[in-house]
Amino acid sequence: MANPRRKGTGKSAAPRYQLLGSNLRGQMKKMSFALKQIVPWGRSLAEYVAMFALSDADLRGRILGCGDGPASFNAALTRQGGRVVSLDPLYQFSADDIRARISETYAEVMEQVQRNKDEYTWTTIKSLDELGRLRVAAMEEFLLDCPLGVVQKRYVAGELPRLPFADGDFDLALCSHLLFLYSEQLSEDFHVESIKEICRVAREVRVFPLTELGAKPSRHLPAVRARLAADGHAVTVETVPYEFQRGANEMMRIKAVASA
Ligand SMILES: C[S@@+](CC[C@H](N)C(=O)[O-])C[C@H]1O[C@@H](n2cnc3c(N)ncnc32)[C@H](O)[C@@H]1O
C-alpha cells in the first residue's frame, strides 16, 4: 500500500491509504516501488481460509499468493507443511526495512480505519484494538519468516501483470485485497491482463474482495467478468464466510476453459 491521497467519497475528506506503489497508479512498465510509498498491512492464514473458502485439499496444493505483502499466509501454511509462493513488489526490501516502515505507518492506518469505521462490520473482528492485535501478529509472523522465505524462494519480488513463473506451476492462485479493491487506480485492462496472466501459471484463480475502496462494488466487475468469459474462462462469483469491509463477502473463481 502506498501514499495517502484524497478520495472524494463525499463523506470524508480524510486521506485514504493506498497499498499500491506509484508505478501501479501510473501503470508504467518498470518496477519502481519506493518503500516510503508503501504502507504494509497483512492478514492471517485464518482470514485467507475464510476469504477464499479454502478446503483442506486446496491447502495441500501448490499455491501462489499474488500481492501477499506482509500477510502471514505463507509463513503459517508453510509451517503446516503447505507449498506456497508469494509474489509482491514489497519483497525487494529487507525484513528490517519493512518492519521499520510498518512502525512508521501503523498509527495512521489505524486512525484511518477509525475514521471510516462504519465501512466495516465489527462482528468477527469486534474492535479496533482487536484489529490492531491481529494485523500486528500477522505482520510479525511474516517478518520472522521473511529472510528464510526469500532464500527458499517462497517470497518473490515481482508485480502483476507479469509473473516470473512457468505455465501451470501452481494448482491455485489467490489474490487478496489488490485486484478490484483498487479499481480507481487500476484499469479494467490491468485487471483482465493480470487475471489472464495468473491463469497462465495456475489451474484456478480466486480473487477477493470484489468491492473497491469506499465499500462499493468494483466498477470493473461486470466488464472484467464478461471479457474473461468471452476469452474462454469459466468465471463464477461466490459468497464466502468472511466479511470485514461491509458488503465484501464475495470472491471470483476463474478457471481456464481447458481445466474448467
Ligand atoms: C492491501 S495489500 C494486501 C496484502 C495481503 N494480500 C493481504 O490481504 O493481507 C496489497 C498488496 O499488493 C501489493 N501489490 C501492489 N501492486 C502489486 C502488483 N502489481 N503485483 C503484485 N502485488 C502488488 C502491495 O505491495 C501490497 O503488499
The ligand as an ORCA input file, in Angstrom:
! r2SCAN-3c Opt
* xyz 0 1
  C      -3.680     -4.377      0.618
  S      -2.177     -5.268      0.479
  C      -2.805     -6.904      0.684
  C      -1.810     -7.786      1.340
  C      -2.319     -9.231      1.514
  N      -2.734     -9.810      0.270
  C      -3.452     -9.284      2.485
  O      -4.617     -9.454      2.069
  O      -3.202     -9.127      3.681
  C      -1.876     -5.157     -1.272
  C      -0.538     -5.706     -1.661
  O      -0.448     -5.671     -3.074
  C       0.891     -5.432     -3.404
  N       0.950     -5.010     -4.792
  C       0.781     -3.791     -5.294
  N       0.897     -3.822     -6.612
  C       1.143     -5.096     -6.981
  C       1.332     -5.768     -8.235
  N       1.282     -5.115     -9.398
  N       1.539     -7.078     -8.239
  C       1.570     -7.765     -7.080
  N       1.383     -7.183     -5.865
  C       1.166     -5.862     -5.817
  C       1.327     -4.382     -2.393
  O       2.726     -4.304     -2.271
  C       0.651     -4.896     -1.131
  O       1.504     -5.732     -0.381
*
